[in-house]
Amino acid sequence: MKTITLFAGFLLMAFLSLGTLAASSNLDQAIQHAEAAMKSEKGKSIAKHATEAKKYANASKGDSDKVINRKHLDEGIKCLSDAIKEGESDDVKAAQKSAKDAVEHFKQAAN
């Protein structure tokens, strides 16, 4: 009986752990959208992805599950604002560069 109870406990822990690992943080989502913006070839698409990334980046300010370097987070958000403006004005290269800078800041914020 103890073996079954022990096995059930391990199984439950495994399922709970997988659920935690599968959930992405807001900062992770911001990085994914900023990377999509960086790889986009059209200004409007860059602006769209950068806007989504900015929403997640701002939401990550309230995340309490991990420590985030606020200086890099704020710099990344500023870069996304630039990417949005540049993407909307169809300055693709500048918008991609701004999105790339945002990704770098977000990755540093996560460390």
C-alpha positions as CSV (number, residue, x, y, z in Angstrom):
1,M,0.0,0.0,0.0
2,K,2.9,2.4,0.8
3,T,4.4,1.7,-2.6
4,I,1.2,2.7,-4.4
5,T,0.8,5.9,-2.3
6,L,4.5,6.8,-2.9
7,F,4.1,6.2,-6.7
8,A,0.9,8.3,-6.8
9,G,2.7,11.1,-5.0
10,F,5.6,11.0,-7.5
11,L,3.2,11.0,-10.4
12,L,1.3,13.9,-9.0
13,M,4.5,15.9,-8.4
14,A,5.6,15.1,-12.0
15,F,2.3,16.5,-13.5
16,L,2.5,19.6,-11.3
17,S,6.1,20.2,-12.3
18,L,5.4,19.8,-16.0
19,G,2.5,22.4,-15.8
20,T,4.9,24.9,-14.2
21,L,7.6,24.3,-16.9
22,A,5.1,24.6,-19.7
23,A,3.9,28.0,-18.6
24,S,5.9,30.9,-20.1
25,S,6.5,34.0,-18.2
26,N,5.4,37.4,-19.6
27,L,9.1,38.3,-20.2
28,D,9.5,35.0,-22.2
29,Q,6.5,35.9,-24.3
30,A,8.0,39.4,-24.8
31,I,11.2,37.9,-26.0
32,Q,9.4,35.6,-28.4
33,H,7.4,38.5,-30.0
34,A,10.4,40.8,-30.1
35,E,12.3,38.0,-31.9
36,A,9.5,37.7,-34.4
37,A,9.6,41.4,-35.0
38,M,13.3,41.2,-35.5
39,K,12.9,38.5,-38.2
40,S,10.0,40.2,-40.0
41,E,10.6,41.8,-43.3
42,K,7.7,44.2,-43.4
43,G,7.4,47.4,-41.4
44,K,3.7,46.8,-40.4
45,S,4.5,43.3,-39.3
46,I,7.4,44.5,-37.2
47,A,5.2,47.1,-35.5
48,K,2.5,44.4,-34.8
49,H,5.0,42.0,-33.2
50,A,6.7,44.8,-31.3
51,T,3.4,46.0,-29.9
52,E,2.6,42.5,-28.6
53,A,6.1,42.3,-27.1
54,K,5.6,45.6,-25.4
55,K,2.3,44.4,-23.8
56,Y,4.0,41.4,-22.4
57,A,7.1,43.3,-21.3
58,N,4.9,45.8,-19.4
59,A,3.0,42.9,-17.9
60,S,6.2,41.3,-16.7
61,K,6.7,44.3,-14.3
62,G,4.1,42.6,-12.1
63,D,5.6,39.1,-12.3
64,S,6.8,37.9,-8.9
65,D,7.9,34.5,-9.9
66,K,11.4,35.6,-11.1
67,V,13.7,38.5,-10.5
68,I,13.9,40.9,-13.4
69,N,16.5,43.6,-13.9
70,R,14.2,46.7,-14.3
71,K,16.8,48.8,-16.0
72,H,17.2,46.4,-18.9
73,L,13.5,45.8,-19.0
74,D,12.8,49.5,-19.3
75,E,15.5,49.9,-22.0
76,G,14.0,47.0,-23.9
77,I,10.5,48.6,-23.7
78,K,12.0,51.8,-25.0
79,C,13.6,49.9,-27.9
80,L,10.2,48.3,-28.7
81,S,8.6,51.8,-28.8
82,D,11.3,52.8,-31.4
83,A,10.7,49.6,-33.4
84,I,6.9,50.4,-33.5
85,K,7.5,53.9,-34.7
86,E,10.1,52.8,-37.3
87,G,8.0,49.9,-38.4
88,E,4.9,52.1,-38.9
89,S,7.0,54.5,-41.0
90,D,8.3,51.5,-43.0
91,D,11.9,51.9,-41.9
92,V,12.5,48.2,-41.9
93,K,16.2,48.0,-41.1
94,A,16.0,50.5,-38.2
95,A,12.9,48.7,-36.8
96,Q,14.6,45.3,-37.0
97,K,17.7,46.8,-35.2
98,S,15.5,48.3,-32.5
99,A,13.7,44.9,-32.0
100,K,17.1,43.2,-31.8
101,D,18.2,45.6,-29.2
102,A,15.0,44.9,-27.2
103,V,15.7,41.2,-27.3
104,E,19.2,41.7,-26.0
105,H,17.9,43.9,-23.1
106,F,15.2,41.4,-22.2
107,K,17.6,38.6,-22.1
108,Q,19.9,40.6,-19.8
109,A,16.9,41.5,-17.7
110,A,16.1,37.8,-17.3
111,N,19.6,37.0,-16.0
